[in-house]
Amino acid sequence: MSAPGRSAAVSPGGVRMPERGALPASSRQDWCWHWTRSHTGDSTPLESPEVLLLRGRLDTGALREALAEVETRHEALRLHLAGDAGPGADATWPGQRLRSAPGALHVVPAGADGVRAGVRRTLARRLDLTDRMARTTLLRSPDGEHVLVAQFHHLVVDGTSHDVFRRDLAAAYAARTGAERHAPAGRPAPFGYVDLIRREQSEPSRADRRARAAALARTLAAHGAREPLPARPGAEVSDRARFAGVPLALSAGHTEGLLGWCREQRTTPHNTLLALLARAVADEYGRDRLVASVYMHGRTTPEARHAVGLLCNVVPVPLDLGDRDLPGLARHVGGAVLDAWDRVDLPLGAVVGHTDGEGAGTEAVYRTALSHLEFRMTGGAGRAGRAGAVPPFGPELSAENLTYEPPDHGLRFTGRRQALQCARSLYAAVEMAGGEITGSLWYDEQYHHAVRLARVAGAFRTAAQQLLAA
């Protein structure tokens, strides 16, 4: 395979174009590619496995055909990089190509130590992105238990794509094994991934995105994007991230009250919690403006909602906190998040390139570059959880999600710039399940002072109580 195209032409805006005949990254793949470049090979890989325990009578041939149909239907699953995917802060996008045929289903014995150990061995084999960004393996034990392991790189699959993959696979298998036993009659693909990339690369589209990225960059700079949260005295950030967390949980009673308040105010728990946390961060650090980052899909059409590969994008959200009361702040944040939907197609690298005074060029940027606070929420009008329900595969076969995450090797960065971009940001991850809000505020303890972050978490809980008392 060829090395990344370092001699490729540079397009207006400083984006290197891939080698001739290869496809550029989509706007949604941009931040994932930067992530890949930001970390060394011994970091936790940006892979997203799907592990399904299959119970009952399995027709392996029908499963193989069903997987082939799903890959044929969704172009993103047949993409591969056109050149070396090795990490490196200055590694340029090598381009990607679309394989005409789906990949094989690898059927292997689970081994004497059982299928779960086989799952671990399978997931320990990282994807070769120059071959394919997806791989499927069927593990079979002597007692007839089967586990399907689908490995995806985040360049083509995210949590919402998993839901689509499960649904389409179950339907394709059931069609081949049900009472009528027929192969689906050429259902049209719901979404042309290659067409999306080509539309994005038309000169009018590129010019429009350059103008909007430059305008957003000016707004982010005015909100302190070049002024990160200050480090603790004597902070020295290494090339390995060291995360610690403080809880952000709310009791069941406070959660119920928050949900009622959101209904009255016609806003979402996601936006309200982001407002409360942003206020707590701003007060602790003496700021009246912040940049948050959220993850957005922009799946606004029926076709896009049924597509694999239309990934979340990292979208910066400028916030004016000022002296607003809590209801006013919640409304402001809700409006800012709504405005951010119009920017879901902007590549994060392009925005950073316009904002960063040092000039990012083609150097990798971390996913939260420019952001003081990353906010993620699952449930409660946040993102859907990863382990969604599995549709029935037919009367003789059921499927169940096995929750399995590959070993966490931590994050080791390819350069000081990437390490600092990660360390400077705060990372809030909350979940609403079982009538309670749980979660944590994560931070790099090499950079941030634990006492300050504990105060932020306390101020967040106090603000939630004040909101309900107002």
FIDO-879909 format. One line per field, with one value per residue (C-alpha): residue number from 0; residue in three letters; x, y negated, z negated. Coordinates in Angstrom, 2 decimals, m for minus. Layout:
k	(NUM,...);
r	(ala,...);
x	(X,...);
y	(Y,...);
z	(Z,...);
END
This chain:
k	(0,1,2,3,4,5,6,7,8,9,10,11,12,13,14,15,16,17,18,19,20,21,22,23,24,25,26,27,28,29,30,31,32,33,34,35,36,37,38,39,40,41,42,43,44,45,46,47,48,49,50,51,52,53,54,55,56,57,58,59,60,61,62,63,64,65,66,67,68,69,70,71,72,73,74,75,76,77,78,79,80,81,82,83,84,85,86,87,88,89,90,91,92,93,94,95,96,97,98,99,100,101,102,103,104,105,106,107,108,109,110,111,112,113,114,115,116,117,118,119,120,121,122,123,124,125,126,127,128,129,130,131,132,133,134,135,136,137,138,139,140,141,142,143,144,145,146,147,148,149,150,151,152,153,154,155,156,157,158,159,160,161,162,163,164,165,166,167,168,169,170,171,172,173,174,175,176,177,178,179,180,181,182,183,184,185,186,187,188,189,190,191,192,193,194,195,196,197,198,199,200,201,202,203,204,205,206,207,208,209,210,211,212,213,214,215,216,217,218,219,220,221,222,223,224,225,226,227,228,229,230,231,232,233,234,235,236,237,238,239,240,241,242,243,244,245,246,247,248,249,250,251,252,253,254,255,256,257,258,259,260,261,262,263,264,265,266,267,268,269,270,271,272,273,274,275,276,277,278,279,280,281,282,283,284,285,286,287,288,289,290,291,292,293,294,295,296,297,298,299,300,301,302,303,304,305,306,307,308,309,310,311,312,313,314,315,316,317,318,319,320,321,322,323,324,325,326,327,328,329,330,331,332,333,334,335,336,337,338,339,340,341,342,343,344,345,346,347,348,349,350,351,352,353,354,355,356,357,358,359,360,361,362,363,364,365,366,367,368,369,370,371,372,373,374,375,376,377,378,379,380,381,382,383,384,385,386,387,388,389,390,391,392,393,394,395,396,397,398,399,400,401,402,403,404,405,406,407,408,409,410,411,412,413,414,415,416,417,418,419,420,421,422,423,424,425,426,427,428,429,430,431,432,433,434,435,436,437,438,439,440,441,442,443,444,445,446,447,448,449,450,451,452,453,454,455,456,457,458,459,460,461,462,463,464,465,466,467,468,469);
r	(met,ser,ala,pro,gly,arg,ser,ala,ala,val,ser,pro,gly,gly,val,arg,met,pro,glu,arg,gly,ala,leu,pro,ala,ser,ser,arg,gln,asp,trp,cys,trp,his,trp,thr,arg,ser,his,thr,gly,asp,ser,thr,pro,leu,glu,ser,pro,glu,val,leu,leu,leu,arg,gly,arg,leu,asp,thr,gly,ala,leu,arg,glu,ala,leu,ala,glu,val,glu,thr,arg,his,glu,ala,leu,arg,leu,his,leu,ala,gly,asp,ala,gly,pro,gly,ala,asp,ala,thr,trp,pro,gly,gln,arg,leu,arg,ser,ala,pro,gly,ala,leu,his,val,val,pro,ala,gly,ala,asp,gly,val,arg,ala,gly,val,arg,arg,thr,leu,ala,arg,arg,leu,asp,leu,thr,asp,arg,met,ala,arg,thr,thr,leu,leu,arg,ser,pro,asp,gly,glu,his,val,leu,val,ala,gln,phe,his,his,leu,val,val,asp,gly,thr,ser,his,asp,val,phe,arg,arg,asp,leu,ala,ala,ala,tyr,ala,ala,arg,thr,gly,ala,glu,arg,his,ala,pro,ala,gly,arg,pro,ala,pro,phe,gly,tyr,val,asp,leu,ile,arg,arg,glu,gln,ser,glu,pro,ser,arg,ala,asp,arg,arg,ala,arg,ala,ala,ala,leu,ala,arg,thr,leu,ala,ala,his,gly,ala,arg,glu,pro,leu,pro,ala,arg,pro,gly,ala,glu,val,ser,asp,arg,ala,arg,phe,ala,gly,val,pro,leu,ala,leu,ser,ala,gly,his,thr,glu,gly,leu,leu,gly,trp,cys,arg,glu,gln,arg,thr,thr,pro,his,asn,thr,leu,leu,ala,leu,leu,ala,arg,ala,val,ala,asp,glu,tyr,gly,arg,asp,arg,leu,val,ala,ser,val,tyr,met,his,gly,arg,thr,thr,pro,glu,ala,arg,his,ala,val,gly,leu,leu,cys,asn,val,val,pro,val,pro,leu,asp,leu,gly,asp,arg,asp,leu,pro,gly,leu,ala,arg,his,val,gly,gly,ala,val,leu,asp,ala,trp,asp,arg,val,asp,leu,pro,leu,gly,ala,val,val,gly,his,thr,asp,gly,glu,gly,ala,gly,thr,glu,ala,val,tyr,arg,thr,ala,leu,ser,his,leu,glu,phe,arg,met,thr,gly,gly,ala,gly,arg,ala,gly,arg,ala,gly,ala,val,pro,pro,phe,gly,pro,glu,leu,ser,ala,glu,asn,leu,thr,tyr,glu,pro,pro,asp,his,gly,leu,arg,phe,thr,gly,arg,arg,gln,ala,leu,gln,cys,ala,arg,ser,leu,tyr,ala,ala,val,glu,met,ala,gly,gly,glu,ile,thr,gly,ser,leu,trp,tyr,asp,glu,gln,tyr,his,his,ala,val,arg,leu,ala,arg,val,ala,gly,ala,phe,arg,thr,ala,ala,gln,gln,leu,leu,ala,ala);
x	(0.00,1.11,2.02,m0.22,m0.15,2.17,2.84,m0.84,m2.14,m3.38,m6.87,m8.10,m8.43,m5.33,m6.96,m4.82,m6.71,m6.18,m4.45,m6.13,m9.22,m9.59,m12.48,m11.99,m13.25,m16.84,m17.55,m18.47,m15.32,m13.07,m12.96,m12.57,m9.55,m8.05,m8.64,m6.82,m3.88,m3.77,m2.99,m0.19,m0.80,m0.80,m3.76,m7.26,m8.40,m11.34,m13.29,m16.94,m17.82,m21.22,m21.40,m24.58,m25.32,m27.42,m29.70,m31.59,m31.22,m28.74,m28.59,m25.00,m25.54,m28.52,m26.52,m23.68,m26.11,m27.84,m24.52,m23.63,m26.96,m26.41,m22.92,m24.19,m27.02,m24.76,m21.74,m19.96,m19.38,m17.39,m14.98,m11.26,m8.38,m6.35,m3.06,m1.32,m3.49,m0.65,m0.94,0.99,0.15,1.14,m0.24,m2.51,m5.72,m4.75,m8.17,m10.64,m12.10,m15.27,m15.03,m17.55,m18.10,m19.00,m16.54,m16.48,m17.99,m15.18,m16.51,m14.11,m14.31,m14.55,m11.81,m11.67,m11.91,m15.34,m16.93,m16.38,m12.64,m12.95,m14.67,m11.74,m9.25,m11.26,m11.54,m7.86,m7.09,m7.31,m8.80,m6.49,m8.13,m6.35,m8.26,m11.67,m13.18,m15.55,m15.09,m17.51,m16.60,m18.91,m17.65,m19.05,m18.67,m18.95,m22.25,m23.84,m23.63,m22.90,m21.67,m21.48,m18.70,m18.96,m15.99,m16.38,m14.04,m15.57,m14.71,m17.80,m20.01,m21.30,m24.03,m26.96,m25.44,m25.42,m29.20,m29.55,m27.13,m29.01,m32.40,m31.35,m29.42,m32.37,m34.77,m32.46,m31.92,m35.61,m36.56,m34.30,m35.38,m39.06,m42.09,m41.86,m38.03,m37.17,m34.35,m35.52,m36.15,m33.43,m34.48,m32.86,m30.09,m31.47,m28.49,m25.67,m22.56,m20.28,m22.80,m22.75,m18.96,m19.04,m21.76,m19.71,m16.70,m18.47,m16.92,m20.13,m20.41,m16.77,m16.91,m20.03,m18.42,m15.22,m17.22,m19.33,m16.29,m14.51,m17.56,m17.92,m14.20,m14.54,m17.45,m15.54,m12.52,m14.78,m15.98,m12.48,m11.67,m8.02,m8.10,m8.26,m9.21,m6.08,m3.85,m3.09,0.26,3.22,1.14,3.11,1.12,2.66,1.89,m0.47,m3.83,m4.61,m8.30,m10.09,m13.77,m16.22,m19.89,m22.68,m25.59,m29.00,m31.41,m34.60,m36.61,m34.46,m34.54,m38.33,m38.51,m36.07,m38.13,m41.27,m39.49,m38.25,m41.77,m43.07,m40.24,m40.47,m36.82,m34.88,m32.97,m29.90,m29.90,m30.85,m28.08,m25.57,m26.68,m26.28,m22.86,m21.63,m22.69,m20.81,m17.63,m17.89,m18.37,m15.45,m13.09,m14.42,m15.70,m18.89,m18.38,m17.50,m17.32,m19.06,m18.98,m21.81,m22.33,m24.97,m26.21,m28.31,m30.31,m33.10,m34.44,m35.98,m33.16,m30.48,m32.20,m31.89,m28.24,m25.06,m22.17,m23.79,m21.83,m22.22,m20.14,m18.37,m20.06,m18.71,m21.43,m20.56,m22.34,m22.97,m23.53,m23.39,m25.85,m28.80,m31.09,m31.30,m34.50,m33.07,m29.77,m31.53,m33.43,m30.21,m28.37,m31.32,m31.26,m27.49,m27.74,m30.57,m28.44,m25.62,m27.71,m27.05,m23.32,m23.44,m21.81,m18.76,m15.56,m14.03,m10.56,m11.66,m13.11,m9.95,m7.80,m9.61,m9.58,m6.14,m3.65,m0.79,m2.26,m3.33,m2.65,m2.88,m1.78,m4.12,m6.49,m8.09,m11.86,m12.46,m10.07,m11.46,m13.88,m13.77,m16.48,m17.61,m21.11,m22.66,m25.97,m27.67,m31.40,m33.64,m33.41,m29.70,m28.05,m29.55,m27.73,m25.43,m27.02,m30.41,m32.91,m32.23,m35.15,m36.23,m34.23,m37.12,m39.08,m36.09,m33.35,m33.10,m30.29,m29.13,m26.58,m23.51,m22.04,m18.34,m15.80,m12.23,m9.53,m8.89,m5.24,m5.61,m4.68,m1.16,m0.71,1.42,2.45,2.34,m0.28,m2.76,m2.06,m2.72,m5.90,m7.25,m6.04,m7.45,m11.05,m13.52,m15.65,m19.16,m20.93,m24.38,m27.13,m30.81,m32.06,m34.33,m35.66,m32.28,m29.52,m26.07,m22.70,m19.33,m17.25,m13.94,m10.67,m6.95,m5.51,m2.11,m3.61,m6.64,m6.85,m9.10,m10.36,m11.63,m13.47,m15.06,m16.37,m17.73,m19.64,m21.01,m22.11,m23.85,m25.91,m26.70,m27.85,m30.16,m31.75,m32.11,m33.74,m36.44,m36.95,m37.38);
y	(0.00,m3.50,m5.86,m8.83,m11.33,m13.92,m15.31,m15.61,m18.98,m21.43,m22.72,m26.19,m26.35,m24.26,m20.80,m18.23,m16.31,m12.53,m10.65,m10.55,m8.38,m8.08,m9.59,m12.40,m12.04,m13.00,m15.94,m13.45,m11.34,m14.36,m14.34,m10.53,m10.79,m13.47,m11.16,m8.31,m10.58,m12.00,m8.68,m6.17,m2.56,m1.30,m3.49,m2.09,m1.77,m3.76,m0.62,0.10,3.82,5.42,8.79,10.85,14.13,16.25,18.82,21.49,23.08,21.08,21.28,20.18,19.83,17.54,15.47,15.14,13.99,11.58,9.96,9.63,7.92,5.45,4.57,4.19,1.97,m0.29,m1.61,m2.77,0.86,1.48,m1.44,m1.04,m3.47,m3.92,m4.24,m3.76,m4.45,m4.71,m7.41,m10.64,m14.23,m15.26,m12.20,m13.38,m11.68,m8.91,m8.77,m5.90,m3.57,m1.55,2.21,3.62,6.88,7.41,9.01,12.64,14.08,15.83,18.93,20.20,22.56,20.75,22.83,24.96,21.93,20.95,18.35,15.42,15.99,16.30,12.91,11.38,12.91,11.75,8.17,8.10,8.31,4.72,3.87,3.29,0.15,0.50,3.78,3.01,0.86,3.67,7.39,10.13,13.36,16.18,18.10,21.60,23.74,27.56,27.31,25.32,21.81,19.10,15.55,13.09,10.52,7.51,5.17,1.64,m1.32,m4.57,m6.11,m4.35,m3.28,m4.85,m4.04,m4.99,m3.03,0.04,m0.19,m0.27,2.64,4.84,4.07,4.68,7.85,9.33,8.51,9.96,13.18,13.59,13.17,16.09,18.43,17.61,19.52,18.10,18.27,15.70,13.28,9.65,8.32,5.73,3.07,m0.24,m1.56,m4.25,m6.51,m7.04,m7.52,m8.05,m10.49,m12.42,m12.76,m13.89,m16.43,m17.79,m18.13,m20.21,m23.66,m25.48,m23.22,m23.60,m27.38,m27.52,m25.42,m27.49,m30.68,m29.24,m27.67,m31.03,m32.80,m30.21,m30.47,m34.21,m33.60,m30.90,m33.15,m35.83,m33.22,m32.39,m29.39,m30.48,m30.96,m27.51,m26.89,m27.57,m24.74,m24.04,m25.44,m23.39,m21.28,m19.14,m17.15,m13.93,m12.03,m9.74,m10.98,m10.37,m10.84,m11.26,m12.01,m13.61,m12.49,m14.55,m12.41,m13.81,m11.97,m10.40,m13.24,m15.94,m14.11,m13.95,m17.64,m18.51,m16.61,m18.45,m21.79,m20.98,m20.13,m23.44,m25.37,m23.36,m22.44,m19.20,m17.73,m17.63,m21.37,m22.18,m20.05,m21.54,m25.02,m24.20,m22.65,m25.46,m28.00,m26.06,m25.93,m29.60,m30.72,m28.65,m30.06,m33.61,m33.65,m34.86,m33.00,m29.39,m27.03,m23.69,m20.79,m18.35,m15.41,m15.79,m13.64,m15.90,m12.88,m15.08,m12.93,m9.42,m8.14,m9.46,m7.96,m4.51,m4.78,m3.26,m5.71,m9.10,m9.65,m12.10,m15.21,m17.15,m20.56,m23.54,m25.57,m29.13,m30.09,m33.55,m32.92,m36.42,m37.26,m35.32,m33.69,m29.90,m29.75,m32.36,m30.50,m27.23,m28.95,m30.50,m27.19,m25.49,m28.11,m27.80,m24.01,m24.41,m26.85,m24.32,m21.92,m24.21,m23.52,m19.73,m19.42,m21.53,m19.46,m20.13,m20.37,m23.22,m25.18,m24.68,m25.68,m29.01,m29.64,m28.58,m31.41,m28.93,m27.64,m24.01,m23.21,m19.44,m18.70,m16.51,m18.20,m16.51,m15.98,m18.76,m21.31,m24.82,m23.47,m24.11,m21.55,m18.45,m17.30,m13.93,m12.60,m9.27,m9.10,m12.07,m13.65,m12.92,m10.26,m6.79,m4.12,m1.74,1.55,1.19,4.02,6.67,7.33,10.97,13.01,15.41,18.08,20.43,17.96,15.17,12.67,10.90,8.15,9.14,6.06,6.24,3.50,4.14,3.64,m0.01,m0.71,m4.40,m7.25,m8.00,m11.01,m11.52,m15.03,m17.64,m19.68,m16.81,m15.98,m19.57,m19.83,m16.79,m17.84,m21.37,m20.29,m18.95,m15.93,m15.47,m12.16,m11.74,m9.18,m9.19,m5.69,m4.21,m7.63,m9.00,m11.07,m9.65,m10.52,m12.10,m15.10,m13.76,m15.67,m15.09,m15.22,m16.24,m19.55,m20.33,m20.80,m18.21,m20.69,m23.08,m20.30,m19.14,m22.70,m22.66,m19.44,m20.89,m24.08,m22.00,m20.14,m23.36,m25.04,m22.08,m22.48,m26.26,m25.69,m23.53,m25.95,m28.97);
z	(0.00,0.63,m2.20,m2.98,m0.17,m1.65,1.81,2.67,3.77,1.15,1.78,0.83,m2.94,m3.53,m3.19,m1.42,1.24,1.39,4.19,7.58,7.70,3.93,1.99,m0.53,m4.08,m4.67,m6.95,m9.69,m9.30,m9.79,m13.60,m13.68,m11.40,m13.61,m16.60,m14.83,m14.05,m17.57,m19.27,m19.03,m18.06,m21.66,m22.63,m22.90,m19.26,m17.96,m17.17,m17.92,m18.29,m18.01,m19.83,m19.41,m21.20,m18.82,m20.46,m18.56,m15.16,m13.11,m9.31,m8.69,m4.96,m5.49,m7.98,m5.47,m2.78,m5.17,m6.13,m2.45,m1.78,m4.62,m3.37,0.18,m1.03,m3.12,m1.25,m4.41,m5.40,m2.20,m2.54,m3.12,m3.31,m0.15,m2.04,m5.35,m8.41,m10.87,m13.54,m13.35,m14.12,m10.57,m8.72,m5.92,m4.86,m2.42,m0.81,m0.84,1.74,2.03,2.50,4.93,3.04,m0.61,m2.98,m4.08,m7.24,m9.11,m10.88,m13.55,m16.51,m19.81,m21.41,m24.51,m26.79,m25.45,m23.23,m25.56,m25.51,m21.75,m21.67,m23.54,m21.10,m18.10,m19.30,m20.21,m16.46,m15.31,m11.96,m9.03,m7.67,m4.33,m3.89,m5.38,m8.10,m9.10,m9.80,m10.93,m12.71,m13.83,m16.87,m17.28,m20.40,m20.55,m22.45,m19.61,m21.05,m18.48,m18.90,m16.03,m16.45,m14.14,m14.35,m13.01,m12.98,m14.16,m10.78,m9.42,m12.35,m15.56,m18.06,m15.83,m12.97,m15.24,m15.56,m11.77,m11.34,m13.85,m12.33,m8.72,m9.58,m11.48,m8.62,m5.96,m7.94,m8.78,m5.10,m4.21,m6.99,m7.62,m6.38,m2.85,m2.71,m0.09,0.50,0.43,3.91,4.29,1.81,2.78,0.60,m1.72,m1.49,1.00,m1.13,1.85,3.31,0.02,0.17,3.78,3.09,0.21,2.51,5.14,5.31,4.22,1.16,0.25,0.63,m1.54,m4.27,m4.21,m4.70,m7.51,m9.21,m9.15,m10.60,m13.36,m14.11,m14.70,m17.08,m18.98,m19.32,m20.82,m23.34,m24.54,m22.37,m22.35,m26.11,m27.71,m31.32,m33.37,m34.51,m38.14,m39.34,m38.18,m35.79,m33.37,m30.80,m29.55,m26.35,m28.30,m29.57,m33.25,m33.91,m37.21,m37.79,m40.19,m40.32,m38.80,m40.02,m40.98,m43.27,m41.94,m43.48,m41.92,m38.59,m38.65,m39.51,m36.72,m34.16,m35.25,m35.04,m31.53,m30.40,m31.72,m30.06,m26.82,m26.86,m27.21,m30.15,m27.89,m27.34,m30.93,m32.43,m29.99,m31.09,m34.78,m34.29,m32.03,m34.65,m37.34,m35.22,m34.26,m37.86,m39.13,m36.50,m36.47,m32.89,m31.29,m28.00,m27.23,m24.29,m24.81,m22.39,m21.76,m19.42,m16.71,m13.86,m11.71,m10.50,m9.25,m6.39,m6.45,m4.24,m6.58,m9.62,m8.03,m7.02,m8.34,m8.23,m8.77,m11.96,m14.79,m14.36,m17.10,m17.07,m19.05,m20.80,m21.92,m25.15,m26.63,m30.32,m31.83,m34.59,m33.21,m35.75,m35.51,m33.40,m31.05,m30.87,m30.05,m27.22,m25.90,m25.89,m24.22,m21.47,m21.06,m20.71,m18.19,m16.17,m16.21,m14.11,m11.15,m11.55,m11.75,m8.31,m9.21,m9.60,m12.99,m11.46,m9.20,m12.13,m14.19,m11.23,m10.99,m14.75,m15.86,m15.81,m15.39,m12.14,m12.36,m8.70,m8.32,m11.88,m13.89,m16.32,m19.30,m19.23,m21.79,m20.32,m21.03,m23.62,m27.35,m28.13,m26.26,m27.18,m26.43,m27.65,m26.98,m27.50,m28.25,m24.76,m24.72,m22.60,m22.42,m24.38,m22.52,m23.54,m21.86,m21.55,m18.91,m16.53,m16.14,m13.64,m13.12,m15.02,m15.38,m16.25,m18.79,m19.27,m22.39,m22.85,m24.80,m26.41,m25.76,m25.50,m24.37,m27.01,m27.78,m27.03,m27.80,m25.50,m24.42,m22.16,m19.10,m20.14,m22.88,m21.04,m21.00,m24.66,m25.71,m23.65,m25.47,m28.92,m28.82,m28.25,m30.78,m29.87,m31.25,m30.62,m32.15,m31.75,m32.60,m33.35,m35.99,m36.97,m38.02,m36.46,m37.00,m35.56,m36.13,m35.21,m33.92,m33.77,m33.24,m36.73,m35.35,m34.17,m36.35,m40.10,m41.76,m44.36,m41.69,m39.86,m43.10,m43.55,m40.00,m40.71,m43.96,m42.23,m39.55,m42.16,m44.02,m40.79,m40.06,m43.49,m43.03,m39.65,m41.24,m44.10,m41.82);
END
